[in-house]
Amino acid sequence: PTVNQADVDNAKNQYGNLLSREVAKHKQYPKIAQMRGWQGDVELDLQIDGSSGNLIASKVRSTSGFEALDKQALEMVKKAAPFPLPPEALRAKTFNVIIPVSFKLE
């Protein structure tokens, strides 16, 4: 069965939201960042194996401006893996999803 681009995009969005929630469970605010009042948003680009949900690669797509926060976001991804199996529309190949990680001091 052929999968149209809208289905793929929709599946990526839903899967990206799922991964964001999984990754957020592993958030720990870096102590240095807390002490210095650093906040920011990191955008991560994750390469996923569609057949297994395994993380192939992760990199910072846009930085928070603070290395400690960027590193922590990448660490959260490692701790969250392995990820749930991707939706059917994404299983044929590897694909990338962009997920945001937000660091805000309360």
N, C-alpha and C positions, 0 to 999 in steps of 0.2 A: 504493500500500500504506500502511495506517495504521501508525504507530509508537506503541507504548504508552509510558507514562511511565517504566516500569521500564527499557526499552531506552534511552530518552533519558538517564535518570540514570546508567545503567551506562556509556554512551558518554561522558558528561561526565566521570565519574570517571576513566576510562581516558585520555581526552584531556588532562584536567587533570594526570595523572601524567606523561604524555609532555611537556607544556609545562613542568612543573616541572624535568624533566631537561634540556630544551633551555635554559631560562633559567639553570639552575645552571652551565652550561658558561661563562657570561659573568661569573661572580662575581669581583669584585675588592674586597677589604676596604678601605674608605676609610682612608687614612693617619691622619686625625684620630681615627677610631674605634679604630684599633689602638693609637695612642699613649695614648689615654685609657681603654682597656680596655672600650669600649662593646660590648655584645652584645645580641642581641635577635632576635625573630621578627617579620617583616612579613607581613601577609596582603594579597595583591593581588587586586583584582577586575578581571578582563580581559573586555572585550567583544570578541567574535570574529565576523567575517563567516563564516557557515557555508558559503557557496558557495566561498570562496577560502582561508579560514584566515587572512585578513589581520586584524591588530589594528585595531580601531576606536577603542577607548579603554582606558586603564588608570588605576586609582586605588588608593590605599591604603585598604583596608577596615579593617584594624586596624594601628596603628602599633607600631613597635619601641620607641618612646619617644625615639628619636634621629633627628632630621631627616636627618643624613648617611646613616644606614642605609636609611631610607625612600626617599630620593632615589636611592641606589645600586640598590635593588631595582627601581625604575621604569626606571632606565637599563639594567639587565640585560635587562628585557623588550624594550626598544627594539632592543637589539643582537641579541636572539634572533629577532626577526621578520625576514622572514615565517615564519610557522609552517607545519608540515606540514598537509596537507588534513585537515579533521575527518572522523570516521567518518560513514558514510552516514546514520545516525539524526539527525545534527545539521546536515545540509547545507541544510535547507529555509529556515532563518532565521538571524538573528543570535542569539547566546546568550552567557551569561556563565559564566566558570569562575573559581573561587577557587583561587589557588595560594599556598602558603607559601614564604617565602624566609627561611632561617635564617642568622644571622650569629653564629658562635661562634669565639672565639679558642682556638687549640690550646694 
